[in-house]
Each structure stands twice: as C-alpha cells, then as structure tokens.
Amino acid sequence: MSAPGIVIAAPASGSGKTTVTLGLIRALARRGYAVQPFKCGPDYIDPAFHTAAAGRASHNLDTWAMRRTVIDAVIQRESKDAAIVIAEGVMGVFDGVAEPGRAGHASTAELAALTGWPIVLVLDVSAQAETAAAVTLGCARYRSDVEIAGVILNRVAGDAHARMITPALAKIGIACFGALPRRDDLALPERHLGLVQAAETTDLDARLDRIAGAVADAVDLDAILAVARPARTSHVETRAPLPPPGQRIALAQDAAFAFTYPHIVAGWRHAGADVVPFSPLADEAPDPGADAVWLPGGYPELHAGRLAAASRFHDGLKTLAAKGCVVHGECGGYMVLGAGLEDADGVRHAMTGLLGVETSFAKPRMTLGYRRARLLAASALGPPGTEIKGHEFHFATVTAHAEEPLLAAAEASGAAVAECGARRGMVTGTFLHVIDRAA
C-alpha cells in the first residue's frame, strides 16, 4: 500500500500552490517525516524545488500523457517507504486540456479523483473576504468524485482579515487548516519558463526553511496529516515508459540540461540500463563506452557561449555519433545538436552541428501544449510507427531546418502542429519532452 497523501490545489494559477507545497514538505521533513512529493502535469521546474525541500526525488503524475498503469507504478514505487505524499496541482483545480468530448482532462481534480487523495485548497484572499467561502463551496460541489478536505488561506492581511473568512467556512462545513500572512520574502525568483531552476536559486535551503517556518507557524500540520489517505492503485506497469535507448546511456545533467522526467530515467534503470551522467557545461565528454547519449532540455540559451566553447564535449559527442551511437536531444538538447543557436541578443553560437537545425531566441515566441506524436523513423524513442505522448514548451524559433523529419505531431485536440523534429542517421532531436508511450 502507498503512503497516505493529499493534493495541494487552488482555484487559479498564482494563488500560492508552490509556496504552500514547499512549506508543507519542508516543515514535515523537519519534523522527521519522509515526505514523497509529486507534481500534477508536465511541469519540470517545480519538482526540482520539491526534491530540494523533501530530500527525495519528486515525480510527475500526468493523467493525459501517462497511462494509468504507469501512474500507479510511479506512486507505488516512489511512496512505498514514505510517511506522507504531497502532490502539487497544476493551474486551477478543474482546469485541463481542450480535448473533444472530455472536460477537465489532465486537471488536478482528475488526478485527485483517480487516486482518491483529498484536496487541500489554497485560497489567495488578498482581495477577498467571505466570498472565499463561496468559491470554496463551488469547488467542493463541482465534482462528486473529488473531496475538498479543507483550505489554507494565503496572503492574509492580518487576524482581522482572517476572522472575516473563517466563520463563513465553518458555516459551509469546510475546515480551515491555517492562514498564511502576506509576505514578500516567501516568493521565489522567476524566469520566462516559470521559476528559476532550484540549482540556480541563491540560498535555496535558507529560502525553503523560511517558507517552512511560515507554514509551520500558520498551518495545523497535524490536521493536514490526519486527512491524508492512501492512493487507490491497483495496476503495476512492468515495462519502462520509454524503452532504454541503449544499455549504457550517457545523460547530460547540469544547469543547461536540467529537465529530465525522473520516471523516464527510473524506467531505464529498472529495465537494466546503466545511466552515466556528465556535464557539457563542465566540458565533459559523454562516456566513451556509451551506446546512447541523451541531451535533455533546459536553458542552453543562457549558457550558449560556454557550450559553444566546450571542445571536449563536442569532440566526444561527434566521435560517438560517428561510431553509430544513438544520440537524442529534447528541446534544449535538440538545439545543442543543431548547427547554431542565436541568443536573445542576436549573437549566434556554433553548436555541435550533428543536425542541420538553426534556432533563435532573438524574437522569442512561446510554444506550449501537449503533443501526441507518431515516429517516422527508428530513433532513441522507438521503432517507426511508435506513438508517444509528451509536452512542448519553449520560446525558440527554428530559422533553418535541413534534415528529414523525425515525427508527425498533433495537439491534444487533434490539430496538427508544426513540430516535426529532425534526424540524421541515429542522431535525432525534437522540441517534445517525451512523457510516455501512447499505448
């Protein structure tokens, strides 16, 4: 049986879900509890902060992109030795993807309904009083298969403000677990893809301790523990979400290549593959004994000069590719496999040149959404015809593309998208971050 869990959700983005989640994780961890964090949806930044707060890896749970068997397997595997699960939601609690014939798909509420974890609703009451209770009542009644166990008030102006809200919550029978005061020093720094990465955040431990202290002072942690329930999991997935691209996989890992879904790597290891990390930013070459190289996403545009000058990295990667090694890049890794990357100042930096793709941030344009894709050729992602699900989120534009397409992709709605990736032999890349096989 998995550990008892809760879901932290909110009526809207920007309500303080991440701050409250981090505070709860860290506060309970400081009490000696083994806290297993999860993140609803495809976000790959928040989980790094969860990991730092908990001292154990956070994993994504995605009801659109992951098969139910994979979700169950991840929950069972990662929470089996935990005391409490805390899963952070995404967007507003009922907000999901636009898919024909299905409302709220991939929403926080859908994950809560699937697992049976009760929801703790974070309410930003900075411009509200009793209306917060009406919002809570609407959320509690909107879906009969979802339980709102209680609320945490956030950005409260003071005790008098809280007393304008809590009687109304009591009137509708909803527990109030606490009221966090409005404090600017609890915010985390942000960047265009969301928060600045955990590894780049100055004094991260001190920030997390400050957030945990505020939450511990304001929230009834024992009441939170009391409402948690084990997940309803019954399926066990024995296959890796994505088959290992090789027996010995060189995996780029540093500030430029930070966005790797942990369940993918865990699946490779569970299947018996050896995963050997290396740092292109430190000018490390991939393991010469590797038969596959994986370059994840991240922020290569912020480190383009160092990556362009990393000669040992370039030479080692090219040597392996020339030997027929499988090489794949996701999003930022895809850009680094290309011929050149133009940064936000319009300066072009030479990349590895293993693919004839040029990308640019000179005129940033956001591309965002779930993707279902069919492989057109054999690659690290599988044989031709394989269908995969993933997510695309970047601000880069492709200014030149001189390779065969790797895949044909569509939005969750079924509408075709421009992204097709690129392939040259066994060197491939795509803006998609793969989450799971489609079936």
C-alpha positions in Angstrom: 0.0 0.0 0.0 1.2 3.5 -0.8 1.7 6.2 1.8 -1.3 8.4 2.7 -1.5 11.5 0.5 -3.1 14.9 -0.2 -3.3 17.1 -3.2 -2.5 20.9 -2.9 -4.7 22.7 -5.4 -6.1 26.2 -5.9 -9.0 27.9 -7.8 -6.4 29.6 -10.1 -2.8 29.8 -11.0 -0.8 32.3 -9.0 -2.6 31.5 -5.7 0.5 30.2 -4.0 0.3 26.5 -4.5 4.0 26.0 -4.9 4.9 28.1 -1.9 2.4 26.3 0.3 3.5 22.9 -1.1 7.2 23.6 -0.4 6.4 24.9 3.0 4.4 21.8 3.9 7.0 19.4 2.5 9.9 21.1 4.3 8.0 21.6 7.6 7.0 18.0 7.8 10.5 16.8 6.7 12.0 18.9 9.5 9.6 17.0 11.9 11.2 13.8 10.7 8.6 12.6 8.3 9.6 11.0 5.0 7.7 13.2 2.5 7.2 12.0 -1.1 6.4 14.8 -3.4 4.6 14.6 -6.8 3.7 17.2 -9.4 0.5 17.0 -11.4 1.1 17.6 -15.1 4.2 18.1 -17.2 6.0 20.8 -15.2 9.7 20.1 -14.7 10.7 23.1 -12.7 8.5 22.7 -9.5 9.6 19.1 -8.9 13.3 20.2 -8.5 12.2 22.5 -5.7 10.1 19.7 -4.2 13.2 17.5 -4.3 15.3 20.1 -2.5 12.6 20.6 0.1 12.0 16.8 0.8 15.4 15.4 0.3 13.9 12.8 -2.1 13.1 13.0 -5.8 9.7 14.4 -6.9 7.9 12.7 -9.8 5.3 13.9 -12.3 1.9 12.3 -12.4 0.1 13.2 -15.7 -3.4 11.9 -16.4 -3.2 13.0 -20.1 0.3 11.9 -21.0 0.8 8.9 -18.7 -1.1 5.6 -18.9 -2.9 4.6 -15.7 -0.6 1.6 -15.2 2.4 4.0 -15.3 0.8 6.4 -12.8 0.1 3.6 -10.4 3.6 2.2 -10.8 5.2 5.5 -10.1 3.0 6.1 -7.0 3.6 2.6 -5.6 7.4 2.7 -6.3 8.1 6.1 -5.0 5.9 6.3 -1.9 6.3 2.8 -0.5 8.7 3.9 2.2 7.2 7.4 2.7 5.1 8.6 5.7 3.1 11.2 3.7 2.6 12.1 0.0 2.1 15.7 -1.0 1.1 16.2 -4.7 1.1 19.7 -6.1 -1.6 20.5 -8.6 -1.5 22.5 -11.8 -3.3 25.6 -12.9 -6.8 25.9 -11.4 -8.1 22.8 -9.8 -10.5 21.9 -12.6 -8.5 23.3 -15.5 -7.3 20.8 -18.0 -6.6 20.4 -21.7 -9.0 21.1 -24.6 -9.8 17.6 -25.9 -13.0 16.8 -27.7 -15.7 15.2 -25.6 -13.8 15.3 -22.3 -13.9 18.2 -19.9 -11.2 18.7 -17.2 -8.8 16.1 -18.7 -5.4 16.3 -17.2 -6.6 18.6 -14.4 -5.7 18.4 -10.8 -9.2 17.3 -10.0 -8.8 14.3 -12.4 -5.7 13.2 -10.5 -7.4 13.5 -7.2 -10.4 11.5 -8.4 -8.2 8.8 -9.8 -6.1 8.4 -6.7 -8.7 9.2 -4.1 -6.3 11.8 -2.5 -8.3 14.6 -0.8 -7.6 18.1 -1.9 -6.4 20.9 0.3 -7.4 24.1 -1.4 -5.0 27.2 -1.3 -7.1 30.4 -1.4 -5.5 33.7 -2.3 -7.7 36.0 -0.2 -5.7 39.2 -0.7 -8.7 40.8 -2.3 -11.5 38.8 -0.7 -13.2 38.1 2.5 -16.4 36.0 2.8 -16.5 35.4 -0.9 -13.6 33.0 -0.4 -16.1 30.6 1.3 -18.5 30.8 -1.7 -15.6 29.9 -4.1 -14.7 27.0 -1.8 -18.3 25.8 -1.8 -18.4 25.9 -5.5 -15.2 23.8 -5.8 -16.5 21.3 -3.2 -19.7 20.7 -5.1 -18.4 20.9 -8.6 -17.4 17.2 -8.8 -18.9 14.5 -6.7 -15.8 12.3 -7.1 -13.4 14.8 -5.6 -13.2 15.7 -1.9 -12.1 19.2 -0.7 -10.8 18.3 2.8 -10.2 21.9 3.8 -8.4 25.1 2.9 -5.3 27.1 3.6 -5.9 30.9 3.4 -3.0 32.6 1.7 -1.9 36.3 1.6 -4.0 37.2 4.6 -3.7 40.9 5.7 -4.0 40.1 9.4 -6.0 38.4 12.1 -9.0 40.7 11.5 -9.0 39.7 7.8 -8.9 36.0 8.7 -11.8 36.5 11.1 -13.9 37.8 8.2 -13.4 34.5 6.4 -13.2 31.6 8.8 -16.8 31.8 10.2 -18.1 31.5 6.6 -16.0 28.4 6.1 -17.3 26.9 9.3 -20.9 27.7 8.1 -20.4 25.5 5.0 -18.6 22.8 6.9 -15.2 23.2 5.3 -12.1 23.1 7.6 -9.6 25.9 7.6 -6.1 24.5 8.3 -4.5 27.8 8.6 -3.9 31.3 7.3 -0.6 32.4 5.8 0.2 36.2 6.1 1.1 38.3 3.1 4.9 38.2 2.9 7.1 39.2 0.0 10.1 37.4 1.4 8.4 34.0 0.7 8.4 34.5 -3.1 10.9 32.5 -5.3 12.6 34.2 -8.3 11.0 33.6 -11.7 12.1 33.3 -15.4 10.2 33.1 -18.7 9.6 29.3 -18.3 8.5 29.7 -14.7 10.6 29.7 -11.6 14.4 30.0 -11.8 15.8 26.5 -11.5 16.3 25.1 -8.0 20.0 24.6 -8.6 20.4 28.3 -9.6 18.4 29.7 -6.7 20.6 31.6 -4.3 20.5 30.4 -0.7 17.8 27.8 -1.6 18.0 26.0 1.7 17.5 29.2 3.7 14.6 30.2 1.5 12.9 26.8 2.0 13.5 27.0 5.7 11.9 30.4 5.8 8.9 29.2 3.9 8.6 26.1 6.1 8.8 28.3 9.2 6.0 30.5 8.0 3.8 27.4 7.1 4.6 25.7 10.4 3.6 28.8 12.4 0.3 29.3 10.4 -0.9 25.9 9.5 -2.1 22.9 11.6 0.3 20.3 10.3 -1.3 17.5 12.4 -4.7 18.3 10.8 -3.1 18.0 7.4 -1.6 14.6 8.3 -5.0 13.4 9.6 -6.9 14.0 6.4 -4.3 12.2 4.1 -5.4 8.9 2.6 -3.6 6.1 0.6 -3.9 6.2 -3.2 -6.2 3.8 -5.0 -3.6 2.0 -7.1 -4.1 -1.5 -8.5 -2.2 -1.7 -11.7 1.5 -2.5 -11.9 3.5 -1.4 -15.1 6.4 -3.8 -15.8 7.6 -2.0 -19.0 9.6 1.2 -19.0 7.5 4.2 -20.1 10.2 4.7 -22.7 12.5 1.8 -23.6 16.1 2.4 -22.8 17.8 3.8 -26.0 20.9 1.7 -25.1 22.5 -0.5 -22.5 24.8 2.3 -21.3 23.3 5.7 -21.6 25.3 8.9 -21.2 22.9 11.5 -19.7 23.8 15.2 -19.8 23.0 16.8 -16.4 23.8 20.3 -15.4 22.2 23.8 -15.4 21.9 23.8 -19.2 20.4 20.3 -19.3 18.2 20.0 -16.2 14.8 19.0 -17.5 14.6 15.2 -17.3 11.4 13.4 -16.2 12.6 11.2 -13.4 10.2 8.4 -14.2 11.8 8.1 -17.6 15.3 7.6 -16.1 13.9 5.4 -13.4 12.3 3.2 -16.1 15.6 2.9 -17.9 17.4 1.8 -14.7 14.5 -0.6 -13.8 14.9 -2.2 -17.3 18.6 -2.8 -16.5 20.3 0.1 -18.3 23.3 1.9 -16.9 22.8 5.7 -16.8 26.1 7.7 -16.6 25.7 11.4 -16.0 28.1 14.0 -17.5 28.2 17.8 -17.7 28.6 19.6 -21.0 28.9 22.9 -19.2 32.0 21.5 -17.4 33.3 20.5 -20.8 33.0 16.8 -20.0 32.7 14.3 -22.9 30.0 11.6 -22.7 31.2 8.2 -21.5 33.2 6.8 -24.5 31.7 3.4 -23.7 28.1 4.6 -24.1 25.9 3.2 -26.8 23.4 6.0 -26.3 23.6 9.7 -25.5 20.6 11.7 -24.2 20.6 15.5 -24.0 17.6 16.8 -22.0 16.0 20.2 -22.1 17.0 23.1 -20.0 18.3 26.6 -20.7 21.1 26.3 -23.3 20.4 29.8 -24.5 21.7 31.1 -21.1 24.9 29.2 -21.5 25.4 29.3 -25.2 28.9 30.7 -25.1 30.2 28.1 -22.7 28.5 25.3 -24.7 30.0 26.6 -27.9 33.5 26.6 -26.4 33.1 23.1 -24.8 35.5 21.3 -27.2 35.8 18.1 -25.3 32.0 17.8 -25.1 31.7 18.5 -28.9 34.6 16.1 -29.9 33.4 13.3 -27.6 29.8 13.5 -28.8 30.9 13.6 -32.5 33.2 10.6 -32.0 30.3 8.5 -30.5 27.9 9.6 -33.3 30.5 8.6 -36.0 30.6 5.1 -34.4 26.8 4.8 -34.8 25.9 5.6 -31.2 22.2 6.6 -30.7 22.1 10.3 -29.9 18.9 12.2 -29.0 18.1 15.7 -27.8 14.9 17.1 -26.2 14.1 20.8 -26.6 17.3 22.4 -25.3 19.3 19.3 -26.2 17.8 19.4 -29.7 19.0 23.0 -30.1 22.5 22.0 -29.0 22.6 19.1 -31.5 21.9 21.8 -34.2 24.3 23.9 -36.2 23.8 27.1 -34.3 21.8 28.9 -31.6 21.1 32.6 -31.6 20.7 34.1 -28.2 18.4 36.9 -27.1 20.9 39.5 -28.1 21.1 38.2 -31.6 24.5 36.6 -31.2 24.9 33.2 -33.0 26.8 30.5 -31.2 28.0 27.4 -33.0 26.6 24.2 -31.6 27.6 20.6 -32.3 26.4 20.5 -35.9 25.2 17.0 -35.7 21.8 18.2 -37.1 21.4 20.9 -39.7 19.0 23.0 -37.5 19.4 26.6 -36.6 17.4 28.0 -33.6 16.9 31.6 -32.3 15.8 33.5 -29.2 16.2 36.9 -30.8 12.4 37.2 -31.3 11.0 34.8 -28.6 7.7 33.2 -29.3 6.0 30.9 -26.8 5.1 27.4 -28.0 3.1 25.4 -25.4 1.0 22.3 -25.2 0.6 18.6 -25.0 1.6 16.6 -28.0 0.7 13.1 -29.4 3.3 12.0 -32.0 4.0 9.1 -34.4 7.6 8.3 -35.1 8.5 8.3 -38.8 11.8 6.5 -38.4 13.8 4.4 -35.9 15.3 6.5 -33.1 16.1 6.6 -29.4 12.3 7.0 -28.9 11.5 3.7 -30.5 10.8 2.0 -33.9 8.9 3.7 -36.7 5.2 3.9 -36.1 5.6 4.1 -32.3 3.1 6.6 -30.8 4.3 8.7 -27.9 2.9 11.5 -25.7 4.7 14.5 -24.5 4.8 18.2 -23.9 6.3 21.1 -25.8 7.2 24.4 -24.0 9.8 26.8 -25.3 10.4 30.3 -26.7 12.8 29.3 -29.5 12.1 29.6 -33.3 13.6 27.4 -36.0 15.3 29.6 -38.6 16.7 26.7 -40.7 16.0 23.0 -41.0 18.0 20.8 -43.3 17.1 17.3 -42.1 14.4 14.6 -42.5 11.5 14.9 -40.0 11.6 12.6 -37.0 7.9 12.5 -36.2 4.4 13.8 -37.0 2.7 15.5 -34.1 -0.6 16.9 -33.1 -2.1 18.8 -30.2 -4.4 17.1 -27.6 -7.3 18.4 -29.6 -6.0 16.5 -32.7 -4.9 19.6 -34.6 -1.6 19.1 -36.4 1.4 21.2 -35.2 4.5 22.3 -37.0 7.0 20.5 -34.8 8.4 17.5 -36.6 11.9 17.1 -35.1 14.9 16.2 -37.1 17.0 13.1 -37.8 20.4 12.3 -39.4 21.1 8.6 -39.2 20.8 7.7 -35.5 21.1 11.3 -34.4 17.7 12.8 -33.6 16.1 15.7 -31.8 12.7 17.2 -31.1 11.2 20.0 -29.1 8.9 17.4 -27.4 9.7 16.2 -23.9 8.5 12.6 -24.0 6.4 11.5 -21.0 5.1 8.1 -22.0 4.1 5.8 -24.9 0.6 6.3 -26.1 -0.3 2.7 -25.6 
